[in-house]
């Protein structure tokens, strides 16, 4: 697949990476994170050229059917249709897509003859492990792969993969259609190759690896399109997001709409990296609905969103959380009070919530209310306020004003 002469024993190993080569790593990392998190239309012509190279480079005949779909969810469903699993695709999966998009998938993806094999896409030259074991290069490759994987997973892949898996057919669905259930599920989201491709691109730019046709194709498809499913006679390619929103830490996040939206209308809503139901973000849900969510992370996010709109004190009262101790004047913020609430129901842990008012007046003349979690063994609001800034209760009583 590639020329790695040191690993195959056909020549001396490459010299230690130079300062100039090492300096390439951040730009390669940022480029491949950018490819994986791109929110722009796919370059279809370039992607299809890359597919040709992938197949021909692997000794395969290029696929007869090139099928473009508008999202990873659509691609997953399309791959299962090609595998003959149309009867097993769940209503849960169909409901995630707009009705017209679902109809379009059925119209565009031929169900017969079914294909039950994926072409394995291994971009790794057989001898790369030898280079990875070289401590002079291995540390750089490990760092690059880890940083790309972390950014891509946090920014998009973890949420998308979980969403696809959540609507997959279970054993009950397969039991109803044993002939389809016995076939392999091709619609599982394929693992993102970005970390490995980034490593190979880095080696190529350093001049210690020469990509062959198969690898060049993989690099090109990854630069030009979203997730894809290569099969014997068909290939399903998907569009990249039309919109992608993340917070300052790179997590999928949007406070007022979909955090990621694909061209076919498939969307995910997320709050600081946690996917949540649409209504939690876009509607003013009742507090009892928020605190009744079964998923503990979604429950926490829903309550935090409501608290940002109505204030923690109001949410605590409406939720019926037990108050811990008495409401206490805040000596560090004259005129304001401290309150402590038991929130074990929300966080499934022995925690209390300290509700405070910011000492700084906002531009509109109001003061922002905020909450901080403190250990459950603290039962006095004053002690909680002191603990969260590293003081004793006695020291906190002597403060003049917090900002």
N, C-alpha and C positions, 0 to 999 in steps of 0.2 A: 504493500500500500504506500510505502514511503521509503525514503532513503535515510536510514539511521545507522550509519556505518559502524559506529562504536558499539551499538547494542548487538549487531549481528556478527561482530568480530572480523569485519572486512577492512578495518582500518583503525587508526587511533581514535580514542574518544575525543569529543570536542574540548577545546580548552575551557578554562573557567570563564564564566560570564564576565565581560568587561563592564566598566562603569556605564558606558554608553548603552550596552544591551540591557543592563538592569534598569536604566532610566526609561526604557520603553514600557515597562510593566504597567505603570498607572494609566498611560494613554490606551493601551490594549484593554485593560480592565474597563475603563470608562466607555470605550467603544462598544464592547460586547454587552455591557449592561444596557447601553443605549439601544442596541439592536433588540435585546430581549424585552425591553420596556417601551419600545417605540409605539407611539399613538399616531399613526399615519397610514394611508392606504398601502397595501402590499404592491411591490413591483412585480406584477404577474409575469411579465415576459422574462425577467431575470430569474425568478423562482423556477419557471418551467425549464429554462435552460439548465439551471442547476440540477433539476430532477433528472434530465437526460444524462448529465455527467455522472450522477450518483449511480444510476442503473448500469450504464455502459461501463463505468469504472469497476463495478462489482461483477461484471460478466453477465449481466441480465439484459433482456430485451426491454426497452423503455415501455411504459404502460400505454395501453390503447386509450384508456379513459382518464382524462385529467379533469377532476371535479373541484370547483372552487365553492367553498361555503363561507358563511359570514361570521363564524365564531367558533371557539373551541367546543361549545356544547353541540352546535350543529355538526361539527366535524366528528365528534364522538358518536352521535346518532347515525351519521352517514356511514361511518366505518362499521357499525353493527349491522346496518342494512346490507352492506356489501358482504358481510359474513353470514348472511341468511338469518339474522336474528331479529328481523322486523317484528315478529309477534311478541318478542320478549321485551322490547323497548317499552319502558313504563310510562304511564300517564304522567308521573311526576316529571319525567324528562321532557315530554312534549309541552307540559304546562309552563316550563321555564322560558319558552320561546313565544313570540307573537304568532298568532294563528297563520298568517300568511307565510311566515318564515318556515313553519312546520310543513305546510303544504308544498312549499318550494323544494324542501329537502326530498320529499317523496317523489316529486316530479323529476328531480335532477339526478338522483342516485339510482342507477339500475339495480334491482334486487337479484337478478339472475344473469349468468350462473354465479352462485355465491363463491366468495373467495375467503378461504379460512387460514391464509398464511400472510404474515407480515414479513417484508424483507427486513432482516436485522440490520440496523444502521449502527455499525461500530466504527467510529471515526478514528479509533486508536491504532496506530501502527503496532504490529506485533512486538516490536522491540522497544516501544516507548517506556516500558517498565524499567528497562536497563538505565535509561536516562533519568527516570524519576528516582532511581536508587542512588544516582550520583549526587552526593550531598551538595555539590556546587550548584547544580541545577534543580535538584528536587525541592529545596526549600522555596525557590522562586515559583515553581510550578504549583506547589501546594498552596502557597499564599494567594496566587492568582485565582486558582480554582475556587478556593474558599470564599474569597471576596466577591467574585462574580455570583456564585451560588447564593450567598447570603442576601445580596441585593435583589436578585431576581426572584428568589422565593418570597422574601418579605414584600416586595413591591407588587407581585402579581401571581406567581405560580402556585403558591400554597392555597390561596383563596380559590383560584380557578380549578385546581385539581380536586379540592374538597367538594366544590359545587358539582362537578361532574360525577364524582364517586357517590355523592349522596342520593342521586336519582338513578343509580345503576340498578339493574334487575337483581333481585335477591333470590334465595332458593325457592321461595313460594312462587315467584313469577316463572322461574325455570321449570318448576314442577308442573305448571299448567301447560307448558309447551316443551315437553322433554326433547323433541327432535331439534328444536332451536336452542334450548338451554344447554345441550351437550356440546354445542360448537364453542370454540374459543371466543372470548369477548375481545374484539379488536378495538372497541370504542373507548377502552381505558385511555386516559390521557397519557401520551408517550412522555417519558422523562425528557426534560429540557436538556439539550446537549451544550448549551451555552458555556458552562464552565470548561468542558473539555475542548470545545472548539476554540475558546479563548487561549487555552494553553498551547494548542497546535499553531494558532496564528502567531503567538508570541515566539515560538521556536522557529517558525518560518521567517519571521522578521529578523530574528537573530542570526539567521543563516545556518542553523544546525539541523534543519529539517526541510525537505522539499516535498510539498504535498503532491500526491498523484491525482488522477482525474476524479476518482471517487471522493477523496477528501475535499478537493476544490469544489465539487458539487455541493457537498454538505455545508461548506462555508458559505456558498452563494445562497442556498435556500434559506439558511438561518439569517442572513443579512436582508433578505427580501420579503419574507412571509412570516406568518404565525405558525401555530402547530400544524403538523402534517402527518398523514398516515400512508406510507408506501406499501402497496400490495403487489401481488403477482402481475395482474393485468390492469390495475387501477391505482391512481394516487389521489388522495383527498388533501387539498391544500386549503388553509383558512386565512382569512383576513386578520390583520392586527387590530387592536382597539381603535375606535374612533375618538374616545376620550379616556384618559387615565389620570386620576387624581391621587396624590400621596401627601402624607404629612411631612413635617420637617425631618423625621427620622426615616423617611423612605417607605413607610407603611401605607397600604391602601387605605384611603380615607377621603370622605367628602361629607361635610356637615349638612348639606341641603339637597343632595341628589345622588345619582349613581356614582360610585367611585370608579367604575369601569363600565364603558358602554361600547358594544361592538356594532358594526354596521348593520347587522340583521336584527338589531333590537334586543339582543341578549344583554342583560345588565347584572351587576352585583353592587350591593350597597355595603359600605364598610365604615366602621368607626375606629380609627387608629389601629388598623390591621385586623379587626374582628368583623367578619361578615355578619350582617344583621338583616332582618326582614325589611322590606321596602318601607312599610308604614312607620317603622321606628325612626327613620330618617326624615321622611317626607310628611308625616302627619303628627298631630298633637295627640299621641295615644294616652289613654287613661293610665294612671299610675298602677292600678291593679293589673292591667295587661302587661305593663313593663316588668313588674315584680313576679309575674307568673310564668315568664319564659322559662322553659326547661333547661336550656343551655345556660350555664352560669356566666360565661363570658358575655353572651348576648344580653343577659339580664343586667349585668353590671353596666354595659354600654348604654342600654336603653335608659337606665336610671340616671346615668351621668348626663345624657342628652337632655332629659327632662329637667334635671337640676340646673343645667345651663340656661334653660328658658325660664323656669319658675323660681329658682333658688333652692338650695339644699334644705333650708328650714321648712319650706312649704312641702317639699317632696317627703321629708321625713314625717311630717304630721299626717299627710294624706296616706302614706304607706302604713301608718300605724306602728312604726318602729318604737320600741320602748326607749324612753328617755333615761339616761344614766346620770344620776346626781341632779343637782339643781342648776338652772340657768344662772350664769355668774357674770357680773360686770368684768369687762376686759381691762385690766390695769395698764396694759400696753397700748390700748386704743380707747381712750376716754369716750364715753357715750355709747359704746357698743357692748354687746354681750357675747359670751361663749356658751355653747350648748353641746352636749355629748349624747350620742344616740347609739344604741346597739344595732349593728347591721349584719349579724350572723346570717340572717335569712338571705341577704343579698350576696355575700361573698363566701358563704359556706366555710367560714373560719371564725375564730373567736376574735373579732375586731370591733372597735368602736369608731364612730365617725365624729370628729370634732368640727363643728360648724362655726366659722368666724366671719368677720367682715373686714375687708381690706382697709388698712389705715390710710391709703391714698385715695383722694376723691377723683373720680373719672371726669373726663371732659364735659360730660353732660350733667355733672353735679351729683351723680349717684355714687354709691360705694358698692363695689363688687363683693358678693357673698361667695365664699368658697368653703370646701370641705377637705379635711385631711384625715386619713386613716391612722389610727393609733392602736397599740396593743390592747387586748381586751382586759388585761389586769389593771389598766388605768381606769378609775371610776370617778374621777373629779375633773371637770372641764378645765380648771386652772392648771392642774398638774399635766393634763394632756397638752395644753398650749405651751407649757414650759418644755415638755419632753420633745416636742417636734422641732424645737430650735436649740436643743441641747442644754437647757438650763434646769435648775431645780425650781420647784414651786416658789420657794422663798425668794430666789433670785428674780423670778419673773414678776413677782409682786412689786419689785422695786423698779421695774422698767418704766420709762416715761411715756414712750410712744413707739409702736411698731410701724414700719412702712413696708 
